[in-house]
Amino acid sequence: MADELAPGPAGEPTAGAPLAPASGAVPVVRPLTPADVPAVAALERELFERSAWPEVMIREELDAFGRYYVGIDDEAGLAAYAGSWFDGDVSQVMTLAVSTRAQHRGWGRALLRTLLDRARSDRAQALFLEVRVDNEPAIALYRSEGFEILTRRRRYYQPEDVDAWTMRLEL
Ligand SMILES: CC(C)(COP(=O)(O)OP(=O)(O)OC[C@H]1O[C@@H](n2cnc3c(N)ncnc32)[C@H](O)[C@@H]1OP(=O)(O)O)[C@@H](O)C(=O)NCCC(=O)NCCS
């Protein structure tokens, strides 16, 4: 399955081999389906609080043009998910989230690499994302995969009223 990737010799994802994260069990990355909407909404509330996407928005998002959504399950159900949007030119990370119960196992990196692999197979020119300027774990993850800060977007996150970095990885 194209969703299962492993770092190649130069640290690049290689299709066709099991993904080997830095630590923890090898995760199975699978496509999200409409049946995952309630679980995604629960994780949104856990991780993003006032910015959480409601179920109706998640459902629309999964159906929207050019979207690619994947997740990882643990024994309790959906534990991590991520999604991207390819517009025919570039790709954008729409979300990336790992439940607190499943963090620090390499699953965030595994999902990000799955989105990267998809963007490459789509022949996107670059992968973009926004991240809160105070989200040090996520910024560290993105930098370690080669993303660079492009610009600061003032008051991007509402209602929190927090700035975002736009980051870009040329593909
Ligand atoms: C950011 C997030 C996705 C990372 O997921 P994760 O599965 O815990 O991350 P991984 O185990 O794959 O770690 C990958 C890298 O992230 C960075 N990282 C993760 N947690 C970190 C922390 N607490 N502090 C600093 N860096 C951290 C490190 O660079 C780490 O690499 P390393 O283990 O080699 O040091 C997760 O913390 C999360 O979902 N947070 C809440 C939602 C969120 O902020 N999403 C991003 C929106 S832009």
The ligand as an SDF file (V2000), in Angstrom:
LIG
                    3D

 48 50  0  0  0  0  0  0  0  0999 V2000
    3.2280   17.9230   16.7930 C   0  0  0  0  0  0  0  0  0  0  0  0
    2.7690   16.4750   16.8860 C   0  0  0  0  0  0  0  0  0  0  0  0
    1.9760   16.1190   15.6330 C   0  0  0  0  0  0  0  0  0  0  0  0
    4.0040   15.5720   16.9700 C   0  0  0  0  0  0  0  0  0  0  0  0
    3.5350   14.2270   16.9640 O   0  0  0  0  0  0  0  0  0  0  0  0
    4.3750   13.0430   17.6340 P   0  0  0  0  0  0  0  0  0  0  0  0
    3.8190   11.7730   17.1080 O   0  0  0  0  0  0  0  0  0  0  0  0
    4.4140   13.1920   19.1110 O   0  0  0  0  0  0  0  0  0  0  0  0
    5.8180   13.3300   17.0460 O   0  0  0  0  0  0  0  0  0  0  0  0
    6.9500   12.2490   16.7320 P   0  0  0  0  0  0  0  0  0  0  0  0
    7.0320   11.2530   17.8370 O   0  0  0  0  0  0  0  0  0  0  0  0
    6.7490   11.7440   15.3520 O   0  0  0  0  0  0  0  0  0  0  0  0
    8.2430   13.1640   16.8210 O   0  0  0  0  0  0  0  0  0  0  0  0
    8.7670   13.7590   15.6510 C   0  0  0  0  0  0  0  0  0  0  0  0
    9.5720   14.9910   16.0160 C   0  0  0  0  0  0  0  0  0  0  0  0
    8.7150   16.0180   16.4970 O   0  0  0  0  0  0  0  0  0  0  0  0
    9.4530   16.8340   17.4070 C   0  0  0  0  0  0  0  0  0  0  0  0
    8.7750   16.7860   18.6920 N   0  0  0  0  0  0  0  0  0  0  0  0
    7.7260   15.9980   19.0390 C   0  0  0  0  0  0  0  0  0  0  0  0
    7.3450   16.2710   20.3100 N   0  0  0  0  0  0  0  0  0  0  0  0
    8.1600   17.2480   20.7490 C   0  0  0  0  0  0  0  0  0  0  0  0
    8.2420   17.9820   21.9550 C   0  0  0  0  0  0  0  0  0  0  0  0
    7.4110   17.7620   22.9950 N   0  0  0  0  0  0  0  0  0  0  0  0
    9.1800   18.9500   22.0540 N   0  0  0  0  0  0  0  0  0  0  0  0
   10.0210   19.2040   21.0410 C   0  0  0  0  0  0  0  0  0  0  0  0
    9.9890   18.5340   19.8420 N   0  0  0  0  0  0  0  0  0  0  0  0
    9.0730   17.5760   19.7200 C   0  0  0  0  0  0  0  0  0  0  0  0
   10.8510   16.2500   17.4720 C   0  0  0  0  0  0  0  0  0  0  0  0
   11.6240   16.9050   16.4670 O   0  0  0  0  0  0  0  0  0  0  0  0
   10.5900   14.8070   17.0940 C   0  0  0  0  0  0  0  0  0  0  0  0
   11.7240   14.1860   16.5830 O   0  0  0  0  0  0  0  0  0  0  0  0
   12.6950   13.3270   17.5720 P   0  0  0  0  0  0  0  0  0  0  0  0
   11.8060   12.3300   18.2520 O   0  0  0  0  0  0  0  0  0  0  0  0
   13.6830   12.7290   16.6530 O   0  0  0  0  0  0  0  0  0  0  0  0
   13.2710   14.3200   18.5210 O   0  0  0  0  0  0  0  0  0  0  0  0
    1.9280   16.2410   18.1700 C   0  0  0  0  0  0  0  0  0  0  0  0
    2.6360   16.7730   19.2690 O   0  0  0  0  0  0  0  0  0  0  0  0
    0.5320   16.8480   18.1330 C   0  0  0  0  0  0  0  0  0  0  0  0
   -0.3920   16.2870   17.5590 O   0  0  0  0  0  0  0  0  0  0  0  0
    0.3580   18.0050   18.7930 N   0  0  0  0  0  0  0  0  0  0  0  0
   -0.9680   18.6350   18.9330 C   0  0  0  0  0  0  0  0  0  0  0  0
   -1.5390   19.0280   17.5950 C   0  0  0  0  0  0  0  0  0  0  0  0
   -0.5990   19.8880   16.7970 C   0  0  0  0  0  0  0  0  0  0  0  0
    0.0430   20.7860   17.3090 O   0  0  0  0  0  0  0  0  0  0  0  0
   -0.5160   19.5910   15.4820 N   0  0  0  0  0  0  0  0  0  0  0  0
    0.3090   20.3460   14.5570 C   0  0  0  0  0  0  0  0  0  0  0  0
   -0.5050   21.4560   13.9730 C   0  0  0  0  0  0  0  0  0  0  0  0
    0.4720   22.4370   12.8290 S   0  0  0  0  0  0  0  0  0  0  0  0
  1  2  1  0
  2  3  1  0
  2  4  1  0
  2 36  1  0
  4  5  1  0
  5  6  1  0
  6  7  2  0
  6  8  1  0
  6  9  1  0
  9 10  1  0
 10 11  2  0
 10 12  1  0
 10 13  1  0
 13 14  1  0
 14 15  1  0
 15 16  1  0
 15 30  1  0
 16 17  1  0
 17 18  1  0
 17 28  1  0
 18 19  1  0
 18 27  1  0
 19 20  2  0
 20 21  1  0
 21 22  1  0
 21 27  2  0
 22 23  1  0
 22 24  2  0
 24 25  1  0
 25 26  2  0
 26 27  1  0
 28 29  1  0
 28 30  1  0
 30 31  1  0
 31 32  1  0
 32 33  2  0
 32 34  1  0
 32 35  1  0
 36 37  1  0
 36 38  1  0
 38 39  2  0
 38 40  1  0
 40 41  1  0
 41 42  1  0
 42 43  1  0
 43 44  2  0
 43 45  1  0
 45 46  1  0
 46 47  1  0
 47 48  1  0
M  END
$$$$
